Amino acid sequence: MLLSSGDWTAIWLTLKLATSVTTLLLILGTPLAWWLARTSSWLKAPISAIVAMPLILPPTVLGFYLLIFLSPNGALGHFLANMGLSPLPFSFSGLILASMIYSLPFVIQPLQNAFVAMGNRPLEVAATLRASAWDRFIHVALPMAKPGYLSAAVLGFAHTVGEFGVVLMMGGNIEGETRVLSVQIYDHVEALEYAQAHTLSLLMVLFAFVVLAFLYATQKVNKQKAHIGSW
């Protein structure tokens, strides 16, 4: 069955959201992942717990508290309103913020694991060659963590595409603004439009399969390269 204009709008909005969220998380999450991988501070445990909370929290719970916190009467929402900024709930910007929080562990944890896996030896060798801390990070740590960045990007993007509870609570159901693909499927089911829901759901299933197959294939190649490099 052909997709309607509303379906295409939802698909475009979903891809736009996932791209924005993944890009921002990779940029903003890198310092946090690096710190978690290198620190021995007592703050590591509670901050790691906060990062991982979206993995176990029901998305509706997270979306509900974000909605309350960012509403005009909420703590941050009231502050933003006094600054003359538009309210975040029921806006695309609000969807980006909520999705970043919900997809946080899917980006931070692969990056952190990649930084941990490379160990201290490469950085120590670079330090003996008088490389600065910034040079060691840019020219040693980042290239060695490339597989982690690939995993983080794929998982963050795919997870954002599949969101439902958080985006529905935070963004509502505004066509062309916050009605992403998962919400569009929900609308079709509510309207008993099962053919349309089936078409979009099948696209989601195929997308999930391709993403996971690509991720596992990439990990296998990286393991083979690491094994060859160890000889």
C-alpha positions as CSV (number, residue, x, y, z in Angstrom):
1,M,0.0,0.0,0.0
2,L,1.3,3.5,-0.9
3,L,2.2,5.8,2.0
4,S,0.1,8.9,2.6
5,S,1.6,12.4,2.8
6,G,1.1,12.2,6.6
7,D,3.2,9.0,6.6
8,W,6.0,10.6,4.7
9,T,5.9,13.6,6.9
10,A,6.2,11.4,10.0
11,I,9.1,9.4,8.4
12,W,10.9,12.7,7.5
13,L,10.3,14.1,11.0
14,T,11.6,10.9,12.6
15,L,14.8,10.8,10.5
16,K,15.4,14.5,11.3
17,L,14.9,13.9,15.0
18,A,17.2,10.8,15.1
19,T,19.9,12.6,13.1
20,S,19.8,15.7,15.4
21,V,19.8,13.6,18.6
22,T,22.6,11.3,17.5
23,T,24.8,14.2,16.4
24,L,24.3,16.1,19.6
25,L,24.8,13.1,21.8
26,L,28.1,12.1,20.0
27,I,29.4,15.7,20.5
28,L,28.2,16.3,24.0
29,G,28.5,12.8,25.2
30,T,32.2,12.4,24.3
31,P,33.6,14.4,27.3
32,L,31.2,12.6,29.7
33,A,32.2,9.1,28.3
34,W,35.9,10.0,28.5
35,W,35.5,11.2,32.1
36,L,33.6,8.0,33.1
37,A,36.3,5.9,31.4
38,R,39.2,7.6,33.1
39,T,38.0,8.8,36.5
40,S,38.3,7.1,39.9
41,S,36.1,9.7,41.6
42,W,33.3,8.7,43.9
43,L,30.9,10.5,41.6
44,K,31.4,7.9,38.9
45,A,28.9,5.5,40.4
46,P,26.0,7.9,40.8
47,I,26.6,9.6,37.4
48,S,26.8,6.2,35.7
49,A,23.5,5.3,37.4
50,I,21.9,8.5,36.1
51,V,23.1,7.8,32.6
52,A,21.8,4.2,32.7
53,M,18.4,5.0,34.2
54,P,16.6,5.3,30.8
55,L,17.4,1.7,30.3
56,I,15.0,0.6,33.1
57,L,12.7,3.5,33.6
58,P,9.3,3.3,31.7
59,P,9.5,5.9,29.0
60,T,6.1,7.3,30.1
61,V,7.6,8.0,33.5
62,L,10.6,9.8,32.0
63,G,8.4,11.7,29.6
64,F,6.0,12.7,32.4
65,Y,8.6,14.2,34.6
66,L,10.2,16.0,31.7
67,L,6.8,17.4,30.8
68,I,6.3,18.7,34.4
69,F,9.9,20.0,34.8
70,L,9.8,21.9,31.4
71,S,6.3,23.1,31.6
72,P,5.8,26.9,32.1
73,N,5.1,26.2,35.8
74,G,8.0,23.8,36.2
75,A,11.4,24.8,37.5
76,L,13.3,24.9,34.2
77,G,10.3,25.9,32.2
78,H,9.6,28.9,34.4
79,F,13.2,30.0,34.0
80,L,13.1,29.6,30.2
81,A,9.9,31.6,30.1
82,N,11.5,34.4,32.0
83,M,14.3,34.4,29.5
84,G,11.8,34.9,26.8
85,L,12.3,31.5,25.2
86,S,9.5,29.4,23.8
87,P,8.1,26.5,25.9
88,L,9.8,23.1,25.1
89,P,6.8,20.8,25.7
90,F,4.8,20.0,22.5
91,S,7.6,21.3,20.2
92,F,10.3,19.7,18.1
93,S,13.0,21.2,20.3
94,G,11.4,19.5,23.3
95,L,11.4,16.2,21.4
96,I,15.2,16.6,20.8
97,L,15.8,17.2,24.5
98,A,13.6,14.3,25.6
99,S,15.1,12.0,23.1
100,M,18.6,12.9,24.0
101,I,18.0,12.0,27.6
102,Y,16.2,8.8,26.7
103,S,18.9,7.6,24.2
104,L,21.8,8.8,26.5
105,P,23.0,5.3,27.6
106,F,22.9,3.9,24.1
107,V,25.6,6.5,23.1
108,I,27.5,7.0,26.3
109,Q,28.1,3.3,27.2
110,P,29.6,2.3,23.8
111,L,31.9,5.3,23.9
112,Q,32.9,4.6,27.5
113,N,33.6,1.0,26.7
114,A,35.7,1.9,23.7
115,F,37.8,4.3,25.8
116,V,38.3,1.7,28.5
117,A,39.2,-1.0,26.1
118,M,42.1,0.9,24.6
119,G,43.9,1.0,27.9
120,N,46.5,3.5,29.2
121,R,49.5,2.2,27.2
122,P,48.9,4.1,23.9
123,L,48.4,7.4,25.8
124,E,51.5,6.8,27.9
125,V,53.6,6.2,24.7
126,A,52.2,9.3,23.2
127,A,53.1,11.2,26.3
128,T,56.7,10.1,26.2
129,L,56.8,11.6,22.7
130,R,55.8,14.9,24.3
131,A,52.3,14.9,22.9
132,S,50.0,17.2,24.9
133,A,46.8,15.9,26.5
134,W,44.7,17.4,23.7
135,D,46.9,15.8,21.0
136,R,46.8,12.4,22.8
137,F,43.0,12.6,22.9
138,I,42.6,13.8,19.3
139,H,45.3,11.7,17.6
140,V,45.3,8.6,19.7
141,A,42.1,8.1,21.7
142,L,39.6,9.1,19.1
143,P,41.0,7.0,16.2
144,M,41.3,4.0,18.5
145,A,37.7,4.5,19.7
146,K,36.3,4.6,16.2
147,P,34.4,1.2,16.6
148,G,32.8,2.6,19.7
149,Y,31.7,5.7,17.9
150,L,30.2,3.6,15.1
151,S,28.3,1.5,17.6
152,A,27.1,4.6,19.5
153,A,25.9,6.3,16.4
154,V,24.0,3.3,15.1
155,L,22.4,2.4,18.5
156,G,21.6,6.1,19.3
157,F,20.0,6.6,15.9
158,A,18.0,3.4,15.9
159,H,16.8,3.8,19.4
160,T,15.6,7.4,18.7
161,V,13.7,6.1,15.6
162,G,11.9,3.6,17.7
163,E,10.9,5.9,20.6
164,F,7.2,6.1,21.5
165,G,6.3,6.8,25.1
166,V,8.8,9.7,25.7
167,V,7.9,11.5,22.4
168,L,4.2,11.1,22.9
169,M,4.3,12.4,26.5
170,M,6.7,15.3,25.7
171,G,5.6,16.2,22.2
172,G,2.0,15.1,22.0
173,N,0.6,14.4,18.5
174,I,1.0,17.4,16.4
175,E,1.2,16.7,12.6
176,G,4.3,18.0,11.0
177,E,5.8,19.1,14.4
178,T,5.9,16.2,16.8
179,R,4.0,13.3,15.2
180,V,6.9,10.9,14.6
181,L,6.7,7.5,12.9
182,S,5.8,5.5,16.1
183,V,3.0,7.9,16.9
184,Q,1.8,7.7,13.3
185,I,1.5,4.0,13.6
186,Y,-0.4,4.4,16.9
187,D,-2.8,6.8,15.2
188,H,-3.4,4.3,12.3
189,V,-4.2,1.5,14.8
190,E,-6.6,3.7,16.8
191,A,-8.4,4.6,13.5
192,L,-8.5,0.9,12.7
193,E,-6.4,1.6,9.6
194,Y,-4.5,-1.7,9.9
195,A,-3.2,-1.8,6.4
196,Q,-1.4,1.6,6.9
197,A,-0.2,0.5,10.3
198,H,1.1,-2.8,8.9
199,T,3.1,-1.0,6.1
200,L,4.8,1.4,8.5
201,S,5.4,-1.3,11.1
202,L,7.0,-3.5,8.4
203,L,9.3,-0.7,7.5
204,M,10.3,-0.4,11.2
205,V,11.0,-4.2,11.4
206,L,13.1,-4.1,8.3
207,F,15.0,-1.0,9.6
208,A,15.7,-2.7,12.9
209,F,17.0,-5.9,11.2
210,V,19.3,-4.0,8.8
211,V,20.7,-1.9,11.7
212,L,21.4,-4.9,13.9
213,A,22.8,-6.9,11.1
214,F,25.1,-4.1,10.2
215,L,26.2,-3.6,13.8
216,Y,27.0,-7.3,14.4
217,A,28.8,-7.5,11.0
218,T,30.9,-4.5,11.9
219,Q,31.8,-5.8,15.3
220,K,32.9,-9.1,13.8
221,V,35.2,-7.3,11.3
222,N,36.6,-5.2,14.1
223,K,37.3,-8.3,16.2
224,Q,39.1,-9.9,13.3
225,K,41.2,-6.8,12.7
226,A,42.1,-6.7,16.4
227,H,43.1,-10.4,16.3
228,I,45.3,-9.9,13.2
229,G,46.9,-6.8,14.8
230,S,47.8,-8.8,17.9
231,W,50.0,-11.1,16.0
